Amino acid sequence: MNTRDLGLIDYAQAFSQMRAFTDARQSDTDDEIWFCQHPPVFTQGLAGKADHVRDVGDIPIVPSNRGGQVTYHGPGQLIAYPLIDLKRAGYFVKEYVYKLEEAVIRTLATVDVVGHRIRSAPGIYVRLDNPFDHAKLGTAEPGEDPFRGLGKISALGIKVSRHCTYHGLALNVKMDLQPFQRINPCGYAGLQTVDLHTIGVDAPLADIQQKLAHYLRQFLATP
């Protein structure tokens, strides 16, 4: 599985390149994982609602054909775009999403942070009071806020075309989090967004990228 580091690249440019790669690939095209960062941008997924964007300000908003709602990308956020032939790999979309989340959870564990899944809310979350606590999350009762006491540290949004994936995941390392306050992140009003730095972990983005690449290759490799 090939990996590419695109560096700091405009979101629309990366989007166009991913779509072109996917449209052109053949049954024997190697899978790839692209890593990058984006200049400040809001991206609106296919299910996105305009009222989830409360204050665009001077940050552009770009429509995207990925799943999900609105999110923010900016420098200091590690982006991974796996370009995977799911039919050849032998697993379905639900399992693919699980593998992406598991790669993030394993990456966070290398810096002693415990990542959690929330049912029906793709992405990875951490405890705000103690991100290093290994205790399982309790189940929210009907009517309770499932995100109470949690912050989102990684967002997922994918597209599948002809059994092939593009778009992917974002892992917040050390970035300006203020723009997340201008939106309802991933469609959830009041959801707090965090990065490794704000929860007390100062790790170079290059190191986190190396670890995430390792786990993505491990979980997404064709059997």
ZANUTI-661946 format. One line per 10 residues: their letters; for each residue x, y, z of C-alpha. Coordinates in steps of 0.05 Angstrom, whole numbers, plus 5000, padded with zeros to 4 digits. Example, Ala and Ser with C-alpha at 12.3 -4.5 7.8 and 13.67 -1.06 7.14 Angstrom:
as) 5246:4910:5156  5273:4979:5143
END
This chain:
mntrdlglid) 5000:5000:5000  5031:5065:4977  5032:5127:5022  5039:5199:4998  5051:5262:5038  5018:5321:5002  5039:5371:5054  4996:5434:5061  4947:5431:5003  4883:5468:4986
yaqafsqmra) 4822:5425:5002  4790:5433:4934  4855:5412:4900  4862:5349:4943  4788:5334:4931  4797:5339:4856  4859:5295:4857  4825:5241:4899  4765:5239:4853  4809:5236:4791
ftdarqsdtd) 4850:5179:4821  4788:5140:4839  4755:5151:4771  4817:5128:4734  4836:5068:4776  4832:4997:4749  4824:4930:4784  4900:4925:4791  4913:4996:4815  4950:4997:4881
deiwfcqhpp) 4914:5024:4941  4943:5088:4970  4938:5131:5033  4948:5206:5025  4968:5249:5084  4962:5324:5085  4940:5387:5121  4893:5440:5094  4892:5515:5099  4831:5539:5140
vftqglagka) 4767:5515:5107  4697:5492:5126  4673:5432:5086  4599:5413:5080  4581:5340:5069  4524:5313:5028  4477:5312:5088  4499:5381:5110  4448:5432:5132  4460:5506:5123
dhvrdvgdip) 4438:5523:5194  4496:5483:5223  4543:5537:5198  4532:5595:5246  4588:5643:5228  4632:5631:5167  4672:5696:5176  4732:5698:5131  4739:5623:5124  4714:5593:5058
ivpsnrggqv) 4661:5539:5058  4668:5485:5005  4615:5433:4987  4639:5362:4987  4611:5295:4965  4633:5259:5028  4583:5235:5079  4566:5274:5141  4555:5346:5159  4599:5407:5166
tyhgpgqlia) 4669:5405:5195  4731:5448:5197  4801:5434:5171  4863:5475:5187  4938:5471:5197  4958:5426:5255  4904:5376:5238  4928:5311:5208  4886:5288:5148  4889:5217:5122
yplidlkrag) 4855:5199:5056  4855:5123:5045  4841:5105:4972  4820:5032:4980  4787:4982:4933  4738:4951:4983  4717:4896:4936  4788:4872:4929  4802:4882:5003  4742:4839:5020
yfvkeyvykl) 4704:4881:5070  4643:4925:5070  4635:4999:5086  4614:4989:5158  4676:4947:5172  4719:4998:5135  4694:5054:5180  4708:5010:5241  4779:4999:5216  4791:5074:5207
eeavirtlat) 4766:5087:5278  4809:5030:5306  4871:5059:5272  4858:5126:5307  4845:5092:5374  4911:5053:5369  4948:5116:5348  4921:5155:5408  4941:5097:5454  5014:5107:5434
vdvvghrirs) 5011:5174:5472  4968:5143:5528  4904:5176:5506  4841:5133:5508  4795:5142:5448  4722:5123:5450  4668:5108:5399  4597:5135:5405  4542:5095:5372  4512:5129:5311
apgiyvrldn) 4563:5186:5315  4624:5166:5273  4691:5192:5298  4732:5186:5361  4720:5221:5427  4759:5230:5492  4740:5245:5564  4750:5319:5578  4764:5310:5652  4814:5253:5642
pfdhaklgta) 4833:5233:5571  4878:5178:5599  4823:5141:5637  4813:5070:5611  4745:5059:5642  4689:5045:5593  4638:5099:5578  4570:5092:5608  4509:5086:5564  4469:5150:5557
epgedpfrgl) 4397:5144:5578  4342:5165:5530  4341:5241:5527  4410:5249:5557  4467:5282:5519  4511:5225:5492  4570:5274:5487  4567:5298:5559  4637:5303:5586  4668:5285:5519
gkisalgikv) 4707:5322:5466  4714:5301:5393  4786:5292:5372  4777:5256:5305  4724:5263:5251  4707:5215:5194  4674:5228:5127  4680:5181:5068  4657:5171:4996  4652:5104:4961
srhctyhgla) 4650:5101:4885  4650:5035:4847  4671:5000:4912  4730:5048:4920  4739:5097:4977  4762:5168:4981  4760:5225:5032  4775:5196:5101  4792:5221:5171  4819:5281:5209
lnvkmdlqpf) 4858:5276:5274  4868:5340:5313  4940:5347:5337  4956:5420:5352  4911:5470:5316  4868:5532:5323  4803:5503:5351  4764:5569:5351  4732:5559:5282  4696:5497:5309
qrinpcgyag) 4657:5545:5353  4627:5577:5290  4593:5512:5269  4555:5453:5298  4612:5403:5288  4589:5344:5247  4518:5369:5258  4518:5367:5335  4503:5433:5369  4548:5445:5429
lqtvdlhtig) 4595:5388:5414  4664:5407:5440  4724:5395:5395  4793:5382:5424  4863:5367:5400  4921:5330:5431  4953:5395:5454  4892:5419:5493  4887:5353:5530  4959:5356:5551
vdapladiqq) 4997:5318:5497  5050:5354:5458  5070:5307:5402  5100:5328:5335  5050:5319:5279  5102:5280:5239  5106:5229:5295  5031:5221:5299  5028:5214:5223  5080:5159:5224
klahylrqfl) 5040:5121:5277  4973:5130:5242  5004:5107:5176  5028:5044:5210  4959:5026:5237  4922:5045:5174  4967:5000:5134  4958:4945:5185  4882:4947:5186  4868:4965:5114
atp) 4918:4919:5079  4887:4868:5031  4886:4799:5064
END
